[in-house]
Every structure is written in structure tokens, then in C-alpha cells.
């Protein structure tokens, strides 16, 4: 397990950092993706705080239905995460300016306000594996969404479109700093009471997301 509290304490304030949470829940979809990618994590989420209270992605809108997917505000104590308490993760930190994070939040909020107009880019996931760019309007898969959000903040981290960015690309990027790696529910900054409740109630989850967005 990697956990570096000194790195977190070096933060000048929440407005100066943004976080990318990479996870592997072990669902059937993630296992299928992993067979192609061989990457340890196949779902990416955008987090605005280190306690993971405000986390966004494109994924399952109902944890038991991988076919119903779209924009979601994730709850790490519920949904697929609760159904799979052995979810592994890595939390990456990226330094930003106040103006950059404001633009990123504006992009996310615009999608949230019109979330019914957005769908999940399943063909884009297949396109990544086949090395084919598929970029329909108003559709995203998880890492495409995170990459596009950073792009909208003026952070051009790759010289390729967001449809060609995978969760592994975030993990390998030299400007992404890993502050934690291990089991999600072992992450020290989570609410211990909520974690205990999640572990005690693994069924009947209502919200969540997992997999390569699903």
C-alpha cells in the first residue's frame, strides 16, 4: 500500500489541486477490459477534493445494470463500490490554478445540469481497443470524460484527443502524483463510519459506477 500523508500536507489548499481516482472493482466488464489492456485500473473518475466527497465520471447509473450508463456523481460508500469492497485504487493529484479548476468545474456543472442529454460512449471504449477513434457528440466514457474536463481547464496533457486517453495514461503521466494506492476502503481520508456501514450493508446499493465507466 502506498500512502504519503506528507504529499497531501504539502497542498496549499483544495483550489490548487485536482484528483483523478483510478479503480478496479473486478466486475465482469472490468475483467473483459483488463484482458485487452493488461492495465491494473480500468475506471477513471474526477475528484475535486482529497476526501473523495465530490467525485464525477461516466458509468453505471444503476449498479446492477451495466447497460444503463451515463453521467454520474459517484458515491464511494455506495453502489458498485459497496458491492465490491475489495476495490483497488490509486489516487493521483495534479496541480492546477484557481482559474483552471473553475473552468473544469464549469464544464462538469454544464454536463450535470443537462445530464439527460448525455450518454455513455460504449463504442468509444471498443474503439480504443481497436485503435479506432469514435467520438459522437454528447457521449463519453470514463477516461474520455476526465481527459476532456482537464482539457476544458486548459490542461492539454496529451497530443491526442480525449477519446484516445485511457485510465493507464493518467497513471503513467509524469505530472500526475500518486498520493495513495491500495484498497479503496483502506484509504485513510475516507469517513470511517461510512466505510463500516458500507461493509455491513453490501447489498441493495442505489448509486454508483465502476468498470471502464461501467
Buried (B, 14 or more C-beta within 10 A) or exposed (E): EEBBEEEBEEBEEBBBBBBBBBBBBBBEBBEBBBEBBEBBBBBBBBBBEBBBEBBBBBBBBBBEEBEEBBBBBBBBBBBBBBBBBEBBBBBBBBBBEEEBBEBBBEBBEEBEEEBEEBBBBBBBBEBBBEEEEBBEEEBBBBBBBBBBBBBBBEBEBBEEEBBBBBBBBBBEBEEBBBBBBBEBBEBEBBBEEBBEEBEEEEEEBEBBBBBBBB
